[in-house]
Amino acid sequence: MKGIHVIKMEGTLLVKRLVVLPGHRVRVSSDNPAYESFVVDPKLEEFRVIGKVVGSLRAI
C-alpha cells in the first residue's frame, strides 16, 4: 500500500499519502505542510483504508 488513499480515522474521512513501514505500521502524511505526518498501527479499530485515489475532478 503506497500512494494517496482515502482513510477513515475516528469517524472522519481523510485523503492522505500512505507508506507501509517495517513492523506493519503505516506512515500517514499530507501534501499540506501545515499537517505533520504520523504513524499508525493498521490493526486499530479506528483506522481503516477505504480505497486508493486514482484521479480527481476539478471545475473549470
Secondary structure, DSSP 8 states (H G I E B T S, - for coil): -EEEEEEEETTEEEEEEEEEETTTEEEEE-SSTTS--EEE-TTSTTEEEEEE--------
